[in-house]
Amino acid sequence: MGLSSGMPFTAEKQIHVDYFAILKEQRGKDSEVIQTSAATAQELYSELKERFGFSLAQNHLSVAVNDEFAKWDTPLKENDRVVFIPPVAGG
């Protein structure tokens, strides 16, 4: 019963986010530190997409957490580094 507040799952945390390609263009910067209560990489992208108007759907991106490719349901922890990786055009 002591977990009813849900604090471990909803507490805000500091996350380092790096942007590349179109996301970098749309955000206007290549990285930032944000405060979020997102529990997973998927929740974080949904939050950022809504906040900044990113045009890419999640299924067009890969995600890395702390320099390793990750699944979208990867839990996020304080000071994690998250990179959303858009498709790269060949040439």
Backbone as JSON Lines, residues from 0, in Angstrom:
{"i":0,"aa":"M","n":[0.81,-1.2,0.0],"ca":[0.0,0.0,0.0],"c":[0.85,1.26,0.0]}
{"i":1,"aa":"G","n":[2.09,1.14,0.38],"ca":[2.96,2.3,0.41],"c":[3.33,2.82,-0.97]}
{"i":2,"aa":"L","n":[3.02,2.06,-2.03],"ca":[3.37,2.48,-3.38],"c":[2.23,3.19,-4.09]}
{"i":3,"aa":"S","n":[1.15,3.47,-3.41],"ca":[-0.02,4.03,-4.06],"c":[0.23,5.42,-4.63]}
{"i":4,"aa":"S","n":[1.22,6.14,-4.12],"ca":[1.5,7.47,-4.65],"c":[2.08,7.4,-6.06]}
{"i":5,"aa":"G","n":[2.69,6.27,-6.42],"ca":[3.25,6.1,-7.75],"c":[4.5,6.93,-8.0]}
{"i":6,"aa":"M","n":[5.07,7.51,-6.97],"ca":[6.2,8.42,-7.15],"c":[7.38,7.82,-7.92]}
{"i":7,"aa":"P","n":[7.77,6.57,-7.73],"ca":[8.92,6.07,-8.48],"c":[8.68,6.1,-9.99]}
{"i":8,"aa":"F","n":[7.42,6.07,-10.42],"ca":[7.12,5.98,-11.84],"c":[6.77,7.34,-12.45]}
{"i":9,"aa":"T","n":[6.41,8.31,-11.63],"ca":[5.98,9.6,-12.18],"c":[6.93,10.74,-11.82]}
{"i":10,"aa":"A","n":[7.91,10.47,-11.01],"ca":[8.83,11.54,-10.61],"c":[9.59,12.06,-11.82]}
{"i":11,"aa":"E","n":[9.78,13.37,-11.86],"ca":[10.53,13.96,-12.96],"c":[12.01,13.58,-12.84]}
{"i":12,"aa":"K","n":[12.61,13.44,-14.0],"ca":[14.04,13.12,-14.05],"c":[14.67,13.97,-15.14]}
{"i":13,"aa":"Q","n":[15.96,14.13,-15.03],"ca":[16.73,14.87,-16.02],"c":[17.24,13.89,-17.06]}
{"i":14,"aa":"I","n":[16.95,14.18,-18.34],"ca":[17.37,13.32,-19.44],"c":[18.13,14.17,-20.46]}
{"i":15,"aa":"H","n":[19.24,13.66,-20.93],"ca":[20.02,14.32,-21.98],"c":[19.5,13.78,-23.32]}
{"i":16,"aa":"V","n":[19.09,14.66,-24.21],"ca":[18.55,14.25,-25.51],"c":[19.42,14.83,-26.61]}
{"i":17,"aa":"D","n":[19.82,13.98,-27.55],"ca":[20.58,14.41,-28.72],"c":[19.68,14.28,-29.95]}
{"i":18,"aa":"Y","n":[19.76,15.27,-30.84],"ca":[18.95,15.29,-32.05],"c":[19.86,15.23,-33.27]}
{"i":19,"aa":"F","n":[19.43,14.52,-34.31],"ca":[20.16,14.43,-35.56],"c":[19.23,14.67,-36.73]}
{"i":20,"aa":"A","n":[19.81,15.08,-37.85],"ca":[19.12,15.22,-39.13],"c":[17.86,16.07,-38.99]}
{"i":21,"aa":"I","n":[16.72,15.57,-39.46],"ca":[15.5,16.37,-39.49],"c":[15.05,16.79,-38.08]}
{"i":22,"aa":"L","n":[15.28,15.95,-37.08],"ca":[14.89,16.32,-35.72],"c":[15.72,17.5,-35.23]}
{"i":23,"aa":"K","n":[16.99,17.52,-35.59],"ca":[17.87,18.63,-35.23],"c":[17.38,19.91,-35.91]}
{"i":24,"aa":"E","n":[16.99,19.8,-37.17],"ca":[16.48,20.96,-37.9],"c":[15.18,21.47,-37.26]}
{"i":25,"aa":"Q","n":[14.28,20.55,-36.95],"ca":[12.98,20.94,-36.41],"c":[13.09,21.5,-35.0]}
{"i":26,"aa":"R","n":[14.02,21.01,-34.22],"ca":[14.2,21.48,-32.85],"c":[15.05,22.75,-32.8]}
{"i":27,"aa":"G","n":[15.95,22.89,-33.78],"ca":[16.8,24.07,-33.82],"c":[18.01,23.96,-32.91]}
{"i":28,"aa":"K","n":[18.3,22.77,-32.46],"ca":[19.51,22.52,-31.65],"c":[19.86,21.06,-31.74]}
{"i":29,"aa":"D","n":[21.12,20.74,-31.39],"ca":[21.55,19.35,-31.52],"c":[21.46,18.56,-30.23]}
{"i":30,"aa":"S","n":[21.3,19.25,-29.1],"ca":[21.14,18.52,-27.84],"c":[20.56,19.45,-26.79]}
{"i":31,"aa":"E","n":[20.01,18.84,-25.76],"ca":[19.5,19.6,-24.62],"c":[19.26,18.65,-23.45]}
{"i":32,"aa":"V","n":[19.13,19.24,-22.29],"ca":[18.77,18.49,-21.09],"c":[17.34,18.89,-20.75]}
{"i":33,"aa":"I","n":[16.49,17.88,-20.6],"ca":[15.09,18.18,-20.29],"c":[14.67,17.51,-18.99]}
{"i":34,"aa":"Q","n":[13.65,18.06,-18.38],"ca":[13.0,17.45,-17.22],"c":[11.76,16.76,-17.75]}
{"i":35,"aa":"T","n":[11.57,15.5,-17.42],"ca":[10.42,14.75,-17.92],"c":[9.98,13.72,-16.89]}
{"i":36,"aa":"S","n":[8.71,13.37,-16.96],"ca":[8.22,12.26,-16.14],"c":[8.0,11.02,-17.01]}
{"i":37,"aa":"A","n":[8.44,11.07,-18.28],"ca":[8.31,9.93,-19.18],"c":[9.04,8.72,-18.59]}
{"i":38,"aa":"A","n":[8.35,7.59,-18.59],"ca":[8.93,6.38,-18.01],"c":[9.76,5.58,-19.01]}
{"i":39,"aa":"T","n":[9.46,5.76,-20.31],"ca":[10.15,4.99,-21.34],"c":[10.57,5.9,-22.48]}
{"i":40,"aa":"A","n":[11.41,5.37,-23.36],"ca":[11.84,6.12,-24.54],"c":[10.62,6.47,-25.4]}
{"i":41,"aa":"Q","n":[9.67,5.58,-25.5],"ca":[8.46,5.82,-26.29],"c":[7.67,7.01,-25.73]}
{"i":42,"aa":"E","n":[7.48,7.04,-24.42],"ca":[6.77,8.15,-23.79],"c":[7.52,9.46,-23.99]}
{"i":43,"aa":"L","n":[8.84,9.4,-23.91],"ca":[9.64,10.6,-24.1],"c":[9.48,11.14,-25.51]}
{"i":44,"aa":"Y","n":[9.56,10.27,-26.53],"ca":[9.41,10.76,-27.9],"c":[8.01,11.34,-28.12]}
{"i":45,"aa":"S","n":[7.0,10.69,-27.59],"ca":[5.63,11.21,-27.73],"c":[5.53,12.6,-27.12]}
{"i":46,"aa":"E","n":[6.13,12.77,-25.96],"ca":[6.11,14.08,-25.28],"c":[6.84,15.14,-26.12]}
{"i":47,"aa":"L","n":[8.02,14.8,-26.62],"ca":[8.8,15.76,-27.4],"c":[8.15,16.05,-28.75]}
{"i":48,"aa":"K","n":[7.56,15.04,-29.36],"ca":[6.87,15.23,-30.65],"c":[5.73,16.22,-30.5]}
{"i":49,"aa":"E","n":[4.98,16.06,-29.42],"ca":[3.86,16.98,-29.17],"c":[4.38,18.38,-28.82]}
{"i":50,"aa":"R","n":[5.39,18.45,-27.99],"ca":[5.91,19.73,-27.52],"c":[6.57,20.53,-28.64]}
{"i":51,"aa":"F","n":[7.33,19.85,-29.51],"ca":[8.13,20.56,-30.52],"c":[7.64,20.37,-31.96]}
{"i":52,"aa":"G","n":[6.6,19.59,-32.16],"ca":[6.03,19.43,-33.49],"c":[6.86,18.6,-34.44]}
{"i":53,"aa":"F","n":[7.58,17.6,-33.92],"ca":[8.36,16.73,-34.79],"c":[7.45,16.05,-35.81]}
{"i":54,"aa":"S","n":[7.92,15.95,-37.05],"ca":[7.09,15.4,-38.12],"c":[7.2,13.88,-38.26]}
{"i":55,"aa":"L","n":[8.26,13.29,-37.76],"ca":[8.45,11.85,-37.94],"c":[7.66,11.03,-36.93]}
{"i":56,"aa":"A","n":[6.99,10.0,-37.45],"ca":[6.3,9.05,-36.58],"c":[7.36,8.17,-35.91]}
{"i":57,"aa":"Q","n":[7.03,7.68,-34.74],"ca":[7.97,6.85,-33.98],"c":[8.45,5.66,-34.79]}
{"i":58,"aa":"N","n":[7.59,5.06,-35.6],"ca":[7.99,3.86,-36.34],"c":[8.99,4.15,-37.45]}
{"i":59,"aa":"H","n":[9.33,5.44,-37.67],"ca":[10.37,5.8,-38.63],"c":[11.71,6.09,-37.96]}
{"i":60,"aa":"L","n":[11.78,5.84,-36.66],"ca":[12.99,6.15,-35.9],"c":[13.53,4.92,-35.2]}
{"i":61,"aa":"S","n":[14.81,4.97,-34.9],"ca":[15.42,4.04,-33.95],"c":[15.75,4.86,-32.71]}
{"i":62,"aa":"V","n":[15.99,4.17,-31.61],"ca":[16.32,4.88,-30.37],"c":[17.54,4.23,-29.73]}
{"i":63,"aa":"A","n":[18.38,5.06,-29.14],"ca":[19.52,4.58,-28.37],"c":[19.45,5.22,-26.99]}
{"i":64,"aa":"V","n":[19.76,4.42,-25.99],"ca":[19.81,4.91,-24.6],"c":[21.21,4.61,-24.08]}
{"i":65,"aa":"N","n":[21.88,5.64,-23.63],"ca":[23.24,5.51,-23.11],"c":[24.17,4.82,-24.11]}
{"i":66,"aa":"D","n":[24.12,5.29,-25.35],"ca":[25.01,4.86,-26.43],"c":[24.81,3.43,-26.9]}
{"i":67,"aa":"E","n":[23.63,2.84,-26.62],"ca":[23.32,1.49,-27.12],"c":[21.93,1.5,-27.71]}
{"i":68,"aa":"F","n":[21.78,0.86,-28.88],"ca":[20.44,0.74,-29.43],"c":[19.53,0.1,-28.4]}
{"i":69,"aa":"A","n":[18.29,0.6,-28.34],"ca":[17.38,0.15,-27.3],"c":[15.99,-0.08,-27.89]}
{"i":70,"aa":"K","n":[15.16,-0.75,-27.12],"ca":[13.76,-0.92,-27.49],"c":[13.0,0.29,-26.98]}
{"i":71,"aa":"W","n":[11.87,0.56,-27.6],"ca":[11.07,1.73,-27.24],"c":[10.53,1.66,-25.82]}
{"i":72,"aa":"D","n":[10.41,0.45,-25.27],"ca":[9.88,0.33,-23.9],"c":[10.99,0.33,-22.85]}
{"i":73,"aa":"T","n":[12.2,0.7,-23.24],"ca":[13.31,0.78,-22.3],"c":[13.0,1.82,-21.22]}
{"i":74,"aa":"P","n":[13.08,1.42,-19.96],"ca":[12.83,2.39,-18.88],"c":[13.94,3.44,-18.83]}
{"i":75,"aa":"L","n":[13.53,4.67,-18.55],"ca":[14.49,5.77,-18.44],"c":[14.8,6.06,-16.98]}
{"i":76,"aa":"K","n":[16.08,6.4,-16.73],"ca":[16.54,6.74,-15.38],"c":[17.17,8.12,-15.4]}
{"i":77,"aa":"E","n":[17.32,8.7,-14.24],"ca":[17.94,10.01,-14.08],"c":[19.28,10.05,-14.83]}
{"i":78,"aa":"N","n":[19.48,11.12,-15.6],"ca":[20.71,11.39,-16.34],"c":[21.0,10.44,-17.5]}
{"i":79,"aa":"D","n":[20.0,9.66,-17.94],"ca":[20.2,8.86,-19.15],"c":[20.42,9.78,-20.34]}
{"i":80,"aa":"R","n":[21.11,9.27,-21.35],"ca":[21.29,9.98,-22.62],"c":[20.48,9.24,-23.67]}
{"i":81,"aa":"V","n":[19.56,9.95,-24.32],"ca":[18.67,9.34,-25.31],"c":[18.92,10.01,-26.66]}
{"i":82,"aa":"V","n":[19.02,9.19,-27.69],"ca":[19.19,9.67,-29.05],"c":[18.1,9.03,-29.91]}
{"i":83,"aa":"F","n":[17.33,9.88,-30.59],"ca":[16.35,9.41,-31.55],"c":[17.0,9.48,-32.92]}
{"i":84,"aa":"I","n":[17.06,8.36,-33.64],"ca":[17.84,8.27,-34.86],"c":[16.9,8.15,-36.07]}
{"i":85,"aa":"P","n":[16.82,9.24,-36.84],"ca":[15.97,9.21,-38.03],"c":[16.64,8.45,-39.16]}
{"i":86,"aa":"P","n":[15.85,8.09,-40.19],"ca":[16.45,7.43,-41.34],"c":[17.46,8.35,-42.02]}
{"i":87,"aa":"V","n":[18.49,7.76,-42.57],"ca":[19.53,8.54,-43.24],"c":[19.39,8.33,-44.73]}
{"i":88,"aa":"A","n":[19.34,9.41,-45.47],"ca":[19.23,9.32,-46.93],"c":[20.57,8.92,-47.52]}
{"i":89,"aa":"G","n":[20.53,7.98,-48.42],"ca":[21.75,7.54,-49.1],"c":[22.06,8.45,-50.28]}
{"i":90,"aa":"G","n":[23.29,8.35,-50.77],"ca":[23.61,9.23,-51.89],"c":[24.66,8.71,-52.77]}
